[in-house]
Amino acid sequence: MKTLIPISDYMADKRLASYLVAIPALQDGNFSPSFPSDTEPDPLWLELRKLATILEQNHDKEIGLTATLLDSVNDAAFLIDRQCKINYANEMACRAHGYTLAEMLEMDMRTLFSPDQTSGFHFRMAVLTLRGHDVFETTNLRKDGTIRPMVFYVRSIIFNGSLFYLAVARDITDRKLAQKQ
């Protein structure tokens, strides 16, 4: 049977400040907060270490599932940081734009927009910042120079404590051709 330690014992202990720092760090996704190593094993620290291990394993599973799901969709999916750098692109995004994943991860999202659309990019970012989401049609420039009409569904998200934009884009070439007929 585990021995419960009264909270008053921890309040008198100088390690309390370390606990109070470690717990929010775990909640924020830092699964390796600094645990004291110069003291004898403390039951609370042992439990926090176990919790950190469980959280890290679950986090890795969630990231794997998310990547699998995004790689399975039939639309282009991107994870873009605040500087508009592409941090993730699924296979469909690479195929739709004619780039390899390595090339895509070196790119700025603005380079995928056709030249006539880049001036509106700042407006789109402002709308996204204010509303947290946006849906818009644009034309994208492929690596081979061809231009394709796309509709973008973009949402701002917090991931690992940082602001990112999740963008899902669909090629609407067929729809545009049908509208002209």
Backbone torsions as a table, in degrees:
resi	resn	phi	psi	omega
1	MET	NA	135.8	-179.3
2	LYS	-75.8	144.0	176.6
3	THR	-90.6	125.4	177.1
4	LEU	-85.3	135.6	179.7
5	ILE	-102.6	125.0	-179.2
6	PRO	-59.6	141.9	-179.9
7	ILE	-58.5	-29.9	179.5
8	SER	-61.8	-31.4	177.2
9	ASP	-66.0	-37.2	178.3
10	TYR	-73.0	-33.7	179.4
11	MET	-63.3	-35.0	179.9
12	ALA	-79.9	-16.8	-176.1
13	ASP	-84.7	137.1	-179.7
14	LYS	-69.6	-13.7	-179.7
15	ARG	-74.5	-11.6	-178.0
16	LEU	-55.9	-41.3	179.5
17	ALA	-59.6	-38.1	178.0
18	SER	-64.3	-39.7	178.7
19	TYR	-64.1	-43.1	-176.8
20	LEU	-67.4	-23.2	175.2
21	VAL	-83.4	-39.2	-175.4
22	ALA	-68.2	-39.8	-175.1
23	ILE	-63.6	-49.4	176.4
24	PRO	-63.5	-31.8	178.1
25	ALA	-62.4	-41.2	177.4
26	LEU	-63.3	-41.1	-179.9
27	GLN	-65.6	-31.0	-179.4
28	ASP	-85.0	3.0	177.4
29	GLY	96.4	4.0	174.9
30	ASN	-87.3	98.2	-174.6
31	PHE	-88.3	8.1	177.9
32	SER	-130.3	53.0	178.5
33	PRO	-65.7	160.2	-178.5
34	SER	-71.1	114.6	176.1
35	PHE	-99.2	140.1	179.9
36	PRO	-65.0	137.2	-179.4
37	SER	-117.5	-7.7	-176.2
38	ASP	-92.1	8.0	-178.6
39	THR	-121.8	167.1	177.1
40	GLU	-69.0	155.6	-178.7
41	PRO	-55.0	129.3	-178.3
42	ASP	-107.9	132.7	-178.0
43	PRO	-56.1	-37.6	180.0
44	LEU	-67.8	-43.2	178.6
45	TRP	-64.3	-37.7	178.3
46	LEU	-62.2	-42.0	178.2
47	GLU	-66.7	-39.3	177.8
48	LEU	-64.5	-38.2	177.6
49	ARG	-64.3	-43.0	177.5
50	LYS	-61.3	-44.0	179.0
51	LEU	-61.5	-42.9	179.2
52	ALA	-60.6	-41.3	179.3
53	THR	-64.8	-45.2	179.5
54	ILE	-63.5	-45.2	179.8
55	LEU	-61.8	-41.3	-179.5
56	GLU	-65.2	-42.3	178.6
57	GLN	-63.6	-43.7	178.5
58	ASN	-65.1	-40.2	178.8
59	HIS	-61.2	-45.7	179.4
60	ASP	-61.9	-39.3	178.2
61	LYS	-65.2	-41.9	180.0
62	GLU	-64.3	-43.1	179.1
63	ILE	-62.4	-43.4	178.5
64	GLY	-62.0	-43.0	178.9
65	LEU	-65.0	-44.0	179.8
66	THR	-60.6	-45.9	179.2
67	ALA	-62.8	-41.3	178.8
68	THR	-61.9	-44.4	179.8
69	LEU	-63.8	-46.1	-179.2
70	LEU	-66.4	-33.2	177.7
71	ASP	-72.2	-17.7	-177.1
72	SER	-90.4	-14.9	-176.9
73	VAL	-74.5	155.1	-178.7
74	ASN	-89.5	9.0	177.6
75	ASP	-114.2	160.8	176.2
76	ALA	-73.7	133.8	179.1
77	ALA	-128.1	136.8	-178.4
78	PHE	-133.4	148.3	167.1
79	LEU	-117.1	119.1	-171.7
80	ILE	-119.6	137.3	178.5
81	ASP	-88.0	-178.6	-175.6
82	ARG	-63.8	-25.0	178.8
83	GLN	-89.4	8.0	177.9
84	CYS	73.0	15.5	175.7
85	LYS	-77.6	137.6	178.4
86	ILE	-78.1	119.4	179.5
87	ASN	-101.2	-18.2	178.5
88	TYR	-154.3	140.7	172.5
89	ALA	-144.3	132.2	178.7
90	ASN	-79.5	174.6	-177.1
91	GLU	-59.8	-39.3	-179.2
92	MET	-65.2	-36.6	178.0
93	ALA	-62.9	-43.6	179.2
94	CYS	-64.2	-46.2	-178.5
95	ARG	-64.8	-43.0	-177.9
96	ALA	-64.5	-28.2	-177.6
97	HIS	-105.9	-6.6	176.1
98	GLY	80.5	17.9	-179.7
99	TYR	-110.4	156.2	170.6
100	THR	-78.7	164.1	177.8
101	LEU	-61.6	-41.7	179.6
102	ALA	-59.9	-42.4	177.8
103	GLU	-64.9	-43.8	-177.4
104	MET	-60.9	-41.0	-177.0
105	LEU	-72.1	-9.7	175.1
106	GLU	-95.7	-3.6	-171.2
107	MET	-96.8	158.1	170.0
108	ASP	-94.1	137.0	-177.0
109	MET	-56.6	-32.7	-177.8
110	ARG	-60.9	-26.6	-178.7
111	THR	-71.1	-14.6	177.8
112	LEU	-84.6	-13.9	179.2
113	PHE	-85.7	141.2	179.2
114	SER	-64.2	153.5	-175.1
115	PRO	-52.4	-36.2	-179.4
116	ASP	-73.1	-10.9	-178.4
117	GLN	-101.8	-13.7	-174.3
118	THR	-66.2	-28.6	179.9
119	SER	-66.0	-29.2	179.0
120	GLY	-83.0	-4.2	-176.6
121	PHE	-63.6	-42.1	-179.7
122	HIS	-63.9	-37.1	176.6
123	PHE	-62.7	-44.5	179.5
124	ARG	-60.7	-40.8	179.4
125	MET	-66.5	-36.5	178.0
126	ALA	-65.9	-43.2	177.7
127	VAL	-61.7	-43.9	-179.8
128	LEU	-62.7	-40.6	178.8
129	THR	-64.7	-41.7	-178.6
130	LEU	-73.7	-44.6	-174.6
131	ARG	-96.3	-23.6	-177.9
132	GLY	87.1	-5.8	178.0
133	HIS	-158.5	160.8	178.1
134	ASP	-161.0	151.3	173.9
135	VAL	-131.4	128.9	-179.2
136	PHE	-156.1	154.3	174.0
137	GLU	-97.4	144.1	178.9
138	THR	-153.8	178.9	172.4
139	THR	-118.5	137.6	-178.3
140	ASN	-112.3	148.9	-178.8
141	LEU	-100.0	121.6	176.8
142	ARG	-84.3	165.2	-179.8
143	LYS	-58.7	-35.4	-178.6
144	ASP	-80.1	1.7	176.8
145	GLY	94.7	-9.7	178.1
146	THR	-73.9	152.4	-178.4
147	ILE	-114.4	134.9	-179.1
148	ARG	-127.3	138.7	174.4
149	PRO	-74.7	137.7	-178.8
150	MET	-135.9	152.6	169.0
151	VAL	-114.5	131.7	-178.6
152	PHE	-110.4	135.7	171.9
153	TYR	-115.8	113.8	-173.4
154	VAL	-125.3	139.4	179.2
155	ARG	-138.1	136.9	174.9
156	SER	-82.0	140.2	-180.0
157	ILE	-137.8	156.0	172.4
158	ILE	-102.9	123.1	-179.5
159	PHE	-130.7	123.4	-176.9
160	ASN	51.6	37.7	176.2
161	GLY	81.0	4.0	-178.8
162	SER	-121.0	152.8	178.8
163	LEU	-80.7	130.0	175.0
164	PHE	-135.0	169.3	175.5
165	TYR	-123.0	126.5	174.6
166	LEU	-97.4	118.7	-178.3
167	ALA	-118.9	130.1	174.2
168	VAL	-118.4	125.8	-175.3
169	ALA	-122.8	140.0	179.8
170	ARG	-122.5	133.1	175.2
171	ASP	-71.6	123.4	-177.7
172	ILE	-114.9	27.6	179.7
173	THR	-57.0	-48.5	-178.6
174	ASP	-60.9	-41.3	179.7
175	ARG	-64.3	-40.9	179.7
176	LYS	-66.1	-39.4	177.7
177	LEU	-64.8	-40.8	178.5
178	ALA	-65.1	-35.3	179.1
179	GLN	-67.5	-32.2	-179.8
180	LYS	-72.6	-25.2	-177.5
181	GLN	-82.5	NA	NA
